[in-house]
């Protein structure tokens, strides 16, 4: 029995969620539905435009892999997180959130000066999230933040595709995969965002290596990776780089492939208010389910239920007590 169900590596970000109208996104030049990397000046400019909205803002620790590792841990599957935060108030908040959720991490010693990464998450009336991210010190995440013993003690490595934008982050992701492969640990990678697939294709391919055990992606990322508008073609292309995969389809549910069978997962119908964190929750819940021995269709149904709970509320995660309730509701234990 491994100590950890999953070992995640990704950017540590503190989210600020703000409700906006579509016309405001246009006025600010924000690409709707995508994650855009910005510098500190641009993020400050956007916050200036949205100053009147800050009374509606919600703050939470975020980052894709971090959200997923917190979800897996909260459902009952211990996890470990490699990330990089600065010696500042936001860094303190981020580490405290990991520890409160039961996620072990790489920060037992002193942290560097600098600025912990921040993500401005703008929520449209249709629940779509548009993210502008200033990576801060996360941009310098490197192999120094890897814990080889913790990787070897995990059932899965989970790599966040956003790391492709940072040379040192990409190198850390590749090294983590190599360490996992050497230790017989299963490898998984999330494509993370259509922009990562479109603009950093070669880097994503490097992170995948010859192939990984499991890929997580959404419809747009799958089609973008395959450079097609045909989902059947996309499925075959992903089979070339992953033994198994999950493709989330928003309100249409998801597809899971366990290495032999492709299964359609029905959606969990809800009134969506905020899609921020839905994919992260899906991945975290799915990893929890498969590492407790569930098959892919069962894991997909549980993950769909969990993701549905997220989009029906604001913020990238649920109140702590809701995870146990959701697990009991679905699995009966």
Secondary structure as a PSIPRED ss2 file (coil, helix, strand):
# PSIPRED VFORMAT (PSIPRED V4.0)

   1 X C   1.000  0.000  0.000
   2 X C   1.000  0.000  0.000
   3 X C   1.000  0.000  0.000
   4 X E   0.000  0.000  1.000
   5 X E   0.000  0.000  1.000
   6 X E   0.000  0.000  1.000
   7 X E   0.000  0.000  1.000
   8 X E   0.000  0.000  1.000
   9 X E   0.000  0.000  1.000
  10 X C   1.000  0.000  0.000
  11 X C   1.000  0.000  0.000
  12 X C   1.000  0.000  0.000
  13 X E   0.000  0.000  1.000
  14 X E   0.000  0.000  1.000
  15 X E   0.000  0.000  1.000
  16 X E   0.000  0.000  1.000
  17 X E   0.000  0.000  1.000
  18 X E   0.000  0.000  1.000
  19 X E   0.000  0.000  1.000
  20 X C   1.000  0.000  0.000
  21 X C   1.000  0.000  0.000
  22 X H   0.000  1.000  0.000
  23 X H   0.000  1.000  0.000
  24 X H   0.000  1.000  0.000
  25 X H   0.000  1.000  0.000
  26 X H   0.000  1.000  0.000
  27 X H   0.000  1.000  0.000
  28 X H   0.000  1.000  0.000
  29 X C   1.000  0.000  0.000
  30 X C   1.000  0.000  0.000
  31 X C   1.000  0.000  0.000
  32 X C   1.000  0.000  0.000
  33 X C   1.000  0.000  0.000
  34 X C   1.000  0.000  0.000
  35 X E   0.000  0.000  1.000
  36 X E   0.000  0.000  1.000
  37 X E   0.000  0.000  1.000
  38 X C   1.000  0.000  0.000
  39 X C   1.000  0.000  0.000
  40 X H   0.000  1.000  0.000
  41 X H   0.000  1.000  0.000
  42 X H   0.000  1.000  0.000
  43 X H   0.000  1.000  0.000
  44 X H   0.000  1.000  0.000
  45 X H   0.000  1.000  0.000
  46 X H   0.000  1.000  0.000
  47 X H   0.000  1.000  0.000
  48 X H   0.000  1.000  0.000
  49 X H   0.000  1.000  0.000
  50 X C   1.000  0.000  0.000
  51 X H   0.000  1.000  0.000
  52 X H   0.000  1.000  0.000
  53 X H   0.000  1.000  0.000
  54 X H   0.000  1.000  0.000
  55 X H   0.000  1.000  0.000
  56 X H   0.000  1.000  0.000
  57 X C   1.000  0.000  0.000
  58 X E   0.000  0.000  1.000
  59 X E   0.000  0.000  1.000
  60 X E   0.000  0.000  1.000
  61 X E   0.000  0.000  1.000
  62 X E   0.000  0.000  1.000
  63 X C   1.000  0.000  0.000
  64 X H   0.000  1.000  0.000
  65 X H   0.000  1.000  0.000
  66 X H   0.000  1.000  0.000
  67 X H   0.000  1.000  0.000
  68 X H   0.000  1.000  0.000
  69 X H   0.000  1.000  0.000
  70 X H   0.000  1.000  0.000
  71 X H   0.000  1.000  0.000
  72 X H   0.000  1.000  0.000
  73 X H   0.000  1.000  0.000
  74 X H   0.000  1.000  0.000
  75 X H   0.000  1.000  0.000
  76 X C   1.000  0.000  0.000
  77 X C   1.000  0.000  0.000
  78 X C   1.000  0.000  0.000
  79 X E   0.000  0.000  1.000
  80 X E   0.000  0.000  1.000
  81 X E   0.000  0.000  1.000
  82 X E   0.000  0.000  1.000
  83 X C   1.000  0.000  0.000
  84 X C   1.000  0.000  0.000
  85 X C   1.000  0.000  0.000
  86 X C   1.000  0.000  0.000
  87 X C   1.000  0.000  0.000
  88 X C   1.000  0.000  0.000
  89 X H   0.000  1.000  0.000
  90 X H   0.000  1.000  0.000
  91 X H   0.000  1.000  0.000
  92 X H   0.000  1.000  0.000
  93 X H   0.000  1.000  0.000
  94 X H   0.000  1.000  0.000
  95 X H   0.000  1.000  0.000
  96 X H   0.000  1.000  0.000
  97 X H   0.000  1.000  0.000
  98 X H   0.000  1.000  0.000
  99 X H   0.000  1.000  0.000
 100 X H   0.000  1.000  0.000
 101 X C   1.000  0.000  0.000
 102 X C   1.000  0.000  0.000
 103 X E   0.000  0.000  1.000
 104 X E   0.000  0.000  1.000
 105 X E   0.000  0.000  1.000
 106 X C   1.000  0.000  0.000
 107 X C   1.000  0.000  0.000
 108 X C   1.000  0.000  0.000
 109 X C   1.000  0.000  0.000
 110 X C   1.000  0.000  0.000
 111 X C   1.000  0.000  0.000
 112 X C   1.000  0.000  0.000
 113 X C   1.000  0.000  0.000
 114 X C   1.000  0.000  0.000
 115 X C   1.000  0.000  0.000
 116 X C   1.000  0.000  0.000
 117 X E   0.000  0.000  1.000
 118 X E   0.000  0.000  1.000
 119 X E   0.000  0.000  1.000
 120 X E   0.000  0.000  1.000
 121 X E   0.000  0.000  1.000
 122 X E   0.000  0.000  1.000
 123 X E   0.000  0.000  1.000
 124 X C   1.000  0.000  0.000
 125 X C   1.000  0.000  0.000
 126 X C   1.000  0.000  0.000
 127 X C   1.000  0.000  0.000
 128 X C   1.000  0.000  0.000
 129 X E   0.000  0.000  1.000
 130 X E   0.000  0.000  1.000
 131 X E   0.000  0.000  1.000
 132 X E   0.000  0.000  1.000
 133 X E   0.000  0.000  1.000
 134 X E   0.000  0.000  1.000
 135 X C   1.000  0.000  0.000
 136 X H   0.000  1.000  0.000
 137 X H   0.000  1.000  0.000
 138 X H   0.000  1.000  0.000
 139 X H   0.000  1.000  0.000
 140 X H   0.000  1.000  0.000
 141 X C   1.000  0.000  0.000
 142 X C   1.000  0.000  0.000
 143 X H   0.000  1.000  0.000
 144 X H   0.000  1.000  0.000
 145 X H   0.000  1.000  0.000
 146 X C   1.000  0.000  0.000
 147 X C   1.000  0.000  0.000
 148 X H   0.000  1.000  0.000
 149 X H   0.000  1.000  0.000
 150 X H   0.000  1.000  0.000
 151 X H   0.000  1.000  0.000
 152 X H   0.000  1.000  0.000
 153 X C   1.000  0.000  0.000
 154 X E   0.000  0.000  1.000
 155 X E   0.000  0.000  1.000
 156 X E   0.000  0.000  1.000
 157 X E   0.000  0.000  1.000
 158 X E   0.000  0.000  1.000
 159 X E   0.000  0.000  1.000
 160 X E   0.000  0.000  1.000
 161 X H   0.000  1.000  0.000
 162 X H   0.000  1.000  0.000
 163 X H   0.000  1.000  0.000
 164 X H   0.000  1.000  0.000
 165 X H   0.000  1.000  0.000
 166 X C   1.000  0.000  0.000
 167 X H   0.000  1.000  0.000
 168 X H   0.000  1.000  0.000
 169 X H   0.000  1.000  0.000
 170 X H   0.000  1.000  0.000
 171 X H   0.000  1.000  0.000
 172 X H   0.000  1.000  0.000
 173 X H   0.000  1.000  0.000
 174 X H   0.000  1.000  0.000
 175 X H   0.000  1.000  0.000
 176 X H   0.000  1.000  0.000
 177 X H   0.000  1.000  0.000
 178 X H   0.000  1.000  0.000
 179 X H   0.000  1.000  0.000
 180 X H   0.000  1.000  0.000
 181 X H   0.000  1.000  0.000
 182 X H   0.000  1.000  0.000
 183 X C   1.000  0.000  0.000
 184 X C   1.000  0.000  0.000
 185 X C   1.000  0.000  0.000
 186 X E   0.000  0.000  1.000
 187 X E   0.000  0.000  1.000
 188 X E   0.000  0.000  1.000
 189 X E   0.000  0.000  1.000
 190 X E   0.000  0.000  1.000
 191 X C   1.000  0.000  0.000
 192 X C   1.000  0.000  0.000
 193 X C   1.000  0.000  0.000
 194 X H   0.000  1.000  0.000
 195 X H   0.000  1.000  0.000
 196 X H   0.000  1.000  0.000
 197 X H   0.000  1.000  0.000
 198 X H   0.000  1.000  0.000
 199 X H   0.000  1.000  0.000
 200 X C   1.000  0.000  0.000
 201 X H   0.000  1.000  0.000
 202 X H   0.000  1.000  0.000
 203 X H   0.000  1.000  0.000
 204 X H   0.000  1.000  0.000
 205 X H   0.000  1.000  0.000
 206 X H   0.000  1.000  0.000
 207 X H   0.000  1.000  0.000
 208 X H   0.000  1.000  0.000
 209 X C   1.000  0.000  0.000
 210 X C   1.000  0.000  0.000
 211 X C   1.000  0.000  0.000
 212 X E   0.000  0.000  1.000
 213 X E   0.000  0.000  1.000
 214 X E   0.000  0.000  1.000
 215 X E   0.000  0.000  1.000
 216 X E   0.000  0.000  1.000
 217 X E   0.000  0.000  1.000
 218 X E   0.000  0.000  1.000
 219 X H   0.000  1.000  0.000
 220 X H   0.000  1.000  0.000
 221 X H   0.000  1.000  0.000
 222 X H   0.000  1.000  0.000
 223 X H   0.000  1.000  0.000
 224 X H   0.000  1.000  0.000
 225 X H   0.000  1.000  0.000
 226 X H   0.000  1.000  0.000
 227 X C   1.000  0.000  0.000
 228 X C   1.000  0.000  0.000
 229 X C   1.000  0.000  0.000
 230 X C   1.000  0.000  0.000
 231 X H   0.000  1.000  0.000
 232 X H   0.000  1.000  0.000
 233 X H   0.000  1.000  0.000
 234 X H   0.000  1.000  0.000
 235 X H   0.000  1.000  0.000
 236 X H   0.000  1.000  0.000
 237 X H   0.000  1.000  0.000
 238 X H   0.000  1.000  0.000
 239 X H   0.000  1.000  0.000
 240 X C   1.000  0.000  0.000
 241 X C   1.000  0.000  0.000
 242 X E   0.000  0.000  1.000
 243 X E   0.000  0.000  1.000
 244 X E   0.000  0.000  1.000
 245 X E   0.000  0.000  1.000
 246 X E   0.000  0.000  1.000
 247 X E   0.000  0.000  1.000
 248 X E   0.000  0.000  1.000
 249 X C   1.000  0.000  0.000
 250 X H   0.000  1.000  0.000
 251 X H   0.000  1.000  0.000
 252 X H   0.000  1.000  0.000
 253 X C   1.000  0.000  0.000
 254 X E   0.000  0.000  1.000
 255 X E   0.000  0.000  1.000
 256 X E   0.000  0.000  1.000
 257 X E   0.000  0.000  1.000
 258 X C   1.000  0.000  0.000
 259 X C   1.000  0.000  0.000
 260 X C   1.000  0.000  0.000
 261 X C   1.000  0.000  0.000
 262 X E   0.000  0.000  1.000
 263 X E   0.000  0.000  1.000
 264 X E   0.000  0.000  1.000
 265 X E   0.000  0.000  1.000
 266 X C   1.000  0.000  0.000
 267 X C   1.000  0.000  0.000
 268 X C   1.000  0.000  0.000
 269 X C   1.000  0.000  0.000
 270 X C   1.000  0.000  0.000
 271 X C   1.000  0.000  0.000
 272 X C   1.000  0.000  0.000
 273 X C   1.000  0.000  0.000
 274 X C   1.000  0.000  0.000
 275 X C   1.000  0.000  0.000
 276 X C   1.000  0.000  0.000
 277 X C   1.000  0.000  0.000
 278 X H   0.000  1.000  0.000
 279 X H   0.000  1.000  0.000
 280 X H   0.000  1.000  0.000
 281 X H   0.000  1.000  0.000
 282 X H   0.000  1.000  0.000
 283 X H   0.000  1.000  0.000
 284 X H   0.000  1.000  0.000
 285 X H   0.000  1.000  0.000
 286 X H   0.000  1.000  0.000
 287 X H   0.000  1.000  0.000
 288 X H   0.000  1.000  0.000
 289 X H   0.000  1.000  0.000
 290 X H   0.000  1.000  0.000
 291 X H   0.000  1.000  0.000
 292 X C   1.000  0.000  0.000
 293 X C   1.000  0.000  0.000
 294 X C   1.000  0.000  0.000
 295 X C   1.000  0.000  0.000
 296 X H   0.000  1.000  0.000
 297 X H   0.000  1.000  0.000
 298 X H   0.000  1.000  0.000
 299 X H   0.000  1.000  0.000
 300 X H   0.000  1.000  0.000
 301 X H   0.000  1.000  0.000
 302 X H   0.000  1.000  0.000
 303 X H   0.000  1.000  0.000
 304 X H   0.000  1.000  0.000
 305 X H   0.000  1.000  0.000
 306 X H   0.000  1.000  0.000
 307 X H   0.000  1.000  0.000
 308 X H   0.000  1.000  0.000
 309 X H   0.000  1.000  0.000
 310 X H   0.000  1.000  0.000
 311 X H   0.000  1.000  0.000
 312 X C   1.000  0.000  0.000
 313 X C   1.000  0.000  0.000
 314 X C   1.000  0.000  0.000
 315 X C   1.000  0.000  0.000
 316 X C   1.000  0.000  0.000
 317 X C   1.000  0.000  0.000
 318 X C   1.000  0.000  0.000
 319 X C   1.000  0.000  0.000
 320 X H   0.000  1.000  0.000
 321 X H   0.000  1.000  0.000
 322 X H   0.000  1.000  0.000
 323 X H   0.000  1.000  0.000
 324 X H   0.000  1.000  0.000
 325 X H   0.000  1.000  0.000
 326 X H   0.000  1.000  0.000
 327 X H   0.000  1.000  0.000
 328 X H   0.000  1.000  0.000
 329 X H   0.000  1.000  0.000
 330 X H   0.000  1.000  0.000
 331 X H   0.000  1.000  0.000
 332 X C   1.000  0.000  0.000
 333 X C   1.000  0.000  0.000
